[in-house]
C-alpha cells in the first residue's frame, strides 16, 4: 500500500499549480499480488497484480508512474507479467487511470482532500513483448497500447480513441561498452477537436521517434556520454489530427522536468541533444545536458507550451535547454 499526501502552499489565482501538484491523502496503491514459479519450465515465473497500482511499462514513454512530479499517475485494474527461461517477457494490463481530484483551482489552492476518480469512461489496456537478441544485452520490444475516453455528465473530454503501436531495439548502458536505444511509435484512431460535445470528430495519424547512442567508460565516476534525438509529430492543417499524444508517459528521465516546469513534452518537437552522466559514489549521481528545440510543424503549438503561430511566420526554432541535476 502507498499513501500519497502532496500539497502546495502560497499559490495565488495566477499560479500554475494544479492537480498535477496537489493530491491530498490519496491511497495510490492498494493491491493483491500472486506469483507462480516455473509455469513454463525452469527459470520461468508468472505474476498477477489486481487493485490500485502504479505502472512503469517498457521505456515508460507511454505509461509510467511519474517519479519527479509532486504527484504520480495511479491506475486501477490488473497487470500480469509472464517470464520464460530464455529471457522472453510479456506484460499485459487492463486498467482505468485514476483521475486526480479535486480539479478546480480554488480547491487545489486550498489543498482540499477528495478521493481520486475511477471511471470506465477512461480505459487503458494492452501489452509489451520483450525478447533478448544477443548475449551482450541487446533486446527488442513490441508495444500495443489502447486508450479509450468518453464524456461523463460532469466531465467533458476530447473523446480520444487511440491505438499506439511501438517497436524498440535497445542495449542497456554498461561500463566499457556502447549502448543504444531506438524506439518508434505509430498512433492511429480518433479524437475530438475540443472537449465540447459538438466538437468535430477527427481521424488521428501521428508518430514519435527516439534515438540515443552512448558510451560508458570503465573509470571512476562511471562517466557516460550520449547523443540523443526526439521527434514527435505536430498537427498539420487538414481534417486529420497528426499531433502525437504521449498518454501517461514520463518526461523527466529524457526530455525535461515535469510539474510546474512542464513546458517540453513529446508533441510537435524536433530536438537533438547531448548529455554527460556521472556516478561519483554508489549513492550519488549527476548529469548535465543540452538540447536544441525546434517545432516539427511550425503552424502547431510547440510541445506542451500552448504557444502557437497559425501563420507559421515565426519559424520553427523554439530555443535551447541546458539541464543539470545532482542527486544524493
C-alpha angles and dihedrals in degrees: 000000000000123000116194124198109182117172140165131202135193098034123140137201091279094049118119089222112129141155085293086073104032126055111148120208097338123170096219096170128035114140149137123243132196128185129196120196123215098359090149100031135281118355092009127122142170130212131195124192124185129181135029113350148148119245135210110180126185112310089354090235093121106023123024147138103244107236097184107043119084089250131035138220115261129192135192123210134054139317128190127192122195122188128185125201092246090064098263112144131189124188121186129180139183110181146140113233113237112244109220114236145239100040104177116101093233093054092045092051088049091052088233115184119232128156113254115255122252111192136160087223083089118047132177124185142147140093151248128230117201127183133171117242101183141022089241092075100267116144142171130222132196117196133195118178127173123196122186125183132179136178121266121203092257099028120056116196140181090260093234116193104178135166116193121196118195139187122188135177117186148158119207118236115263131167113272099018143084118250135192142186122196120173133167129188129195115196125198135170140073140296140166125260089238140349092270112116090231094051118128116260112230138189116248125220112164140146144196132197129193121185125176134168124183148162129210120202127222094238143105112296089021095246116206124189120194141173120210143182131197125189124176122174122248129212111275123199113277140070095289119083108227098173112119117236114209091195107198098346124143121243108182097077093059118004118025144326115285129220119048092357093053096133099124122058143141099291130095095348138132109186133166118189148168128217138188117201127192137185107197092174136003088262099041133066135167141179141185122199142174129201135176117225126217133160117249087211117022094205094060130073114276114252111298097334100094089223109139139167107194091193092058091219092124089070129226104281111106102174141258136291127212110191129181135170138182114194125187 
